[in-house]
């Protein structure tokens, strides 16, 4: 997505060879018009996938997911990050390792918001090692539902997330694919 790549080049900052900061339009301040355009792109890619619900992971996935859900006229659910296990049988939970915080959390979904007929599109802001997306997919599949796609705003293609998710057979649409990150260097995969 050209407009997104231009914005990343203009305002993104590589904190290291592995972490990109895009606080000015995605992770802290949110450019709602850009989020709308991102929603249009995901809609274009996924509109014939028979999606019934859009899931995201709190908190930076919410903005792109809400626009996509609005444009596709679908319900949206935010998966919650809890610090401890809930043992009441009303939720699905799975442990996920956070790339940015280097700690674990319990990704949590209430059983009220999924059923076995659902075909779910998972949307997240970044794809690095694939832990967050894999965790979301585990919850969907534990409920007997299907993961019908994964939409990523910024994929760091030099990290293994995409390969891991593709091996599991998921259909992934990433709107910007970064091939190299370093101080003052942000390069994209030519598509
Ligand atoms: P993964 O689970 O694929 O290893 O990492 C994805 C999650 O970690 C995303 O939900 C995102 O919040 C966070 N993340 C991974 N890499 C980056 C990055 O370079 N910048 C920012 N801002 N977040 C990242």
Boltz pocket constraint, residues with backbone or C-beta under 6 A from the ligand:
constraints:
  - pocket:
      binder: B
      contacts: [[A, 18], [A, 19], [A, 20], [A, 21], [A, 22], [A, 27], [A, 57], [A, 60], [A, 97], [A, 98], [A, 99], [A, 100], [A, 124], [A, 125], [A, 126], [A, 127], [A, 128], [A, 129], [A, 130], [A, 131], [A, 132], [A, 133], [A, 161]]
      max_distance: 6.0
